[in-house]
Amino acid sequence: MNMRDALKKRDNFLAQIRQFFSQRDVVEVQTPQLLDTPVADAYIDSITMQVNKDIEQKSKYLHTSPELEMKKLLAHGSGDIYQICTVFRDNEQGAQNFNEFLMLEYYRLGFDVHQLMDDIVQLLNALGIQSRVSKLSYAQAFFEYTDIDILNTDFEALKVVAKTHGLSTDFEWIEDLQIFLFTHLIEPKLKDLPLCFIYDYPIMQSALAKVEGQVAHRFELYMNGVEIANGYDELQEAKTYQQRFNDEINKRSVLDKTSVDLDKGFLSSLQNPLPQCAGVAIGIERLLSQINLK
Amino acid sequence: MAHYSTSQFKNGLKLMLDGNPCSIINNEIRKPGKGQASNKVKLRDLVTGKTLEKTFKSGESVEGADVMELDMQYLYNDGSEWNFMDPDTFDQYVINDGAMDDVRGYLVEQDMCVVTLWNDNPISVTPPNHVMLEVVDTDPGLKGDTAGTGGKPATMNTGVVVQVPLFISIGEKVKVDTRTNEYAGRT
């Protein structure tokens, strides 16, 4: 494919995404990319920018995701919204990871995660992807490909499992070991599945998703074993966000990473809680590369 | 021996795994959207020749393997042992017959080979990409036949059997590709 054809293909792809949302009355938004507070996630690092050198120098942070800024809009009555934007992450480099990539993030009011997964399948259909869809809960995936009862295996027992596979057991928290085992034992098996949703994550991996019983209402989409999307039944109350942020901020200090302040600006904009909604982030380049592989 | 952190992993790096020296053939960083990065690594076990896959936690460190690859001349085989010489130092190295399974059919006296040493002991041999071998047994070919129409099996002086064109006869020397066990011409 020559340069012009490749660019047209990409342009057409983005136009199809916009058409899909336009038909559903989901509104495109643009939110600030330079933020006052870096992301709190223990394993996501913001890129720091020094701005206003000639006036009053201060640090700003490139957004790692438009999530919190879009949630401010949701809390102020935006209704269904989506955004296509470049996001920036420090310390990410590899075959599938870059310091900047294009993200599609969208929120649907009143949806639960299963409705959102169905909606994503419709979006993929509209983009010409008609592959067979598999859905496995996180626990089912471990039962299917290993003999591990992942929701009922404690940290020490999971370390024994790792050891029998000749893997490192040097982990600070159980969720890190769960993710590590998923990467080593489950992901290679997902290569044979064109589209596979993994849902109902262990509560220690809830991120910003609602928790019910033993699981968090969170899902990821894998295409041929490559992680494409990550979605939640979104937390609504400022105080639950504050708890989750503080957990991550504490982890960062244990890991000796750059310290991060609590995002008070975000919390105060949630005086009215978020409406019940489900949201997802989709990596556009990864999605395009999976389509181009065909 | 030095330890290597995952950030120093690259193709060709030699590591100790489960007691055997291994060489990295592919190193891929895997970073989940939420969660810690890990390195998915493909390695070749230099003793068994097998390929294995392993995941390392990012930042984990692994003991390096004292492995060297040296150009050596193949001298002779006395029935149970194969003798090689480092042409720079004239040091001689002996390799047991058991380690030679895949390559014994391609070793020609005086040829230069790559010998892999682990803790100064030879563990494997890589013959040159092409070697000249002599046909010691094959069916007579048809007169007037030229290359390209099928072939026939021929046994070489080293014992290896190679598919050769029909016009090749006993006593001829042929060039063999040691990576594919294919006939590669007569000169």
Interface residues (C-beta under 8 A of the other chain):
Chain A: D41 Y43 I44 E92 Q93 G94 A95 Q96 N97 G166 L167 S168 D170 F171 E175 D176 I179 F180 T183 H184 E187 P188 Q205 A207 E220 E227 N230 A281
Chain B: L17 D18 E28 I29 R30 K31 P32 G33 K34 G35 Q36 A37 S38 K40 E53 K54 T55 F56 K57 E60
